[in-house]
């Protein structure tokens, strides 16, 4: 099952503003070579915006964040915590959950439908400890 990333308005505005103005300003100023150089960087930023999501398949969470691909075995997850840090990835929202699968292995994600995501994860591994602030869909 696929879960797209939740997208905060401010992150959306920052990504799109940087991508569009970074390309438009050199074009308006007639700096074609600069625009050609910046265009791939703008495309990379928008790749993150369009493709960030999480897929649960065969007891594995497949995380896609632009060109970055990660896999987290659901059976290895020990704790799921609520997080609000704006500087962790792969997520397009500050409303995140952190998957802890070892002493030093943790990743924060932001599925749009957090309750349904948690419900699917707990169907696979019911031994996961959940943060008391998390709500599970019934």
C-alpha positions in Angstrom: 0.0 0.0 0.0 1.3 3.5 -1.0 1.2 6.5 1.4 2.2 9.9 -0.1 4.1 12.3 2.1 2.1 15.0 3.9 3.1 18.4 2.6 3.3 21.5 4.7 2.4 24.7 3.0 5.6 26.4 4.0 7.8 23.6 2.7 5.8 23.6 -0.6 6.3 27.4 -0.9 10.0 27.2 -0.2 10.7 24.4 -2.7 8.6 25.9 -5.5 9.8 29.4 -4.9 13.5 28.4 -5.0 12.9 26.2 -8.1 11.0 28.8 -10.0 12.8 32.0 -9.1 16.2 30.3 -9.4 15.4 29.5 -13.0 13.3 32.6 -13.9 15.6 35.3 -12.7 18.6 34.3 -14.9 16.2 33.9 -17.9 14.7 37.4 -17.3 18.2 38.8 -17.1 19.2 37.1 -20.3 21.7 34.8 -18.5 21.0 31.7 -20.5 24.0 29.7 -19.3 23.2 30.4 -15.7 19.6 29.3 -16.3 20.8 26.1 -18.0 23.0 25.3 -15.0 20.3 26.0 -12.4 17.5 24.2 -14.3 18.7 20.7 -13.2 19.0 21.9 -9.6 15.4 23.2 -9.8 14.2 19.9 -11.3 16.0 18.0 -8.4 14.1 20.1 -5.8 10.8 19.4 -7.5 11.6 15.7 -7.8 11.6 15.6 -4.0 8.3 17.4 -3.9 6.6 15.1 -6.5 8.0 11.7 -5.5 8.3 11.6 -1.7 6.2 8.7 -0.4 6.2 5.5 1.5 5.2 2.0 0.3 4.5 -1.0 2.5 5.3 -4.1 0.5 6.2 -7.6 1.7 6.9 -6.5 5.3 9.2 -3.7 4.1 8.7 0.1 4.2 10.1 1.4 0.9 10.9 5.1 1.3 11.2 7.3 -1.7 12.5 10.8 -1.4 13.4 12.2 -4.9 16.4 10.1 -6.0 16.9 8.6 -2.6 15.6 5.1 -1.9 15.6 3.5 1.6 14.1 0.3 3.0 13.1 -0.4 6.6 12.1 -3.9 7.6 8.9 -3.6 9.6 9.9 -6.5 11.8 13.0 -4.5 12.9 11.0 -1.5 14.1 11.0 -1.3 17.9 9.5 2.2 18.6 7.5 4.7 16.7 7.6 8.3 18.1 5.9 11.5 17.2 8.4 14.1 15.9 8.1 17.8 14.9 11.7 18.6 13.8 11.7 20.5 10.5 15.2 19.5 9.6 15.0 15.8 9.3 14.2 13.9 6.1 12.7 12.2 4.1 9.5 14.2 4.8 7.8 17.2 3.4 6.0 18.1 6.7 7.0 18.8 10.3 4.2 16.4 11.4 6.4 13.3 11.4 6.8 9.9 13.0 10.2 8.5 13.8 10.8 4.8 13.1 13.4 3.5 15.6 14.8 0.1 14.6 18.0 -0.1 16.6 20.1 1.8 19.0 21.3 4.2 16.3 18.9 3.5 13.5 16.0 6.0 13.2 14.3 7.7 10.3 11.6 10.3 10.3 8.8 10.2 7.8 5.5 12.0 7.2 2.8 9.8 5.7 -0.3 11.8 4.8 -2.6 9.3 6.5 -0.6 8.6 9.6 -3.3 6.6 11.4 -3.8 4.2 8.4 0.0 3.9 8.0 0.4 3.0 11.7 -2.5 0.5 11.5 -0.8 -1.3 8.6 2.6 -1.3 10.4 1.1 -2.8 13.5 -0.7 -5.5 11.5 2.8 -6.7 10.5 4.6 -6.1 13.8 2.3 -5.8 16.8 5.3 -5.6 19.2 6.1 -2.0 18.3 6.0 0.4 21.1 4.0 3.5 20.1 4.4 7.1 21.4 1.2 7.9 23.5 0.6 11.0 21.3 0.0 8.8 18.2 -3.5 8.0 17.1 -4.4 4.8 15.3 -7.3 4.5 12.9 -10.1 2.1 13.8 
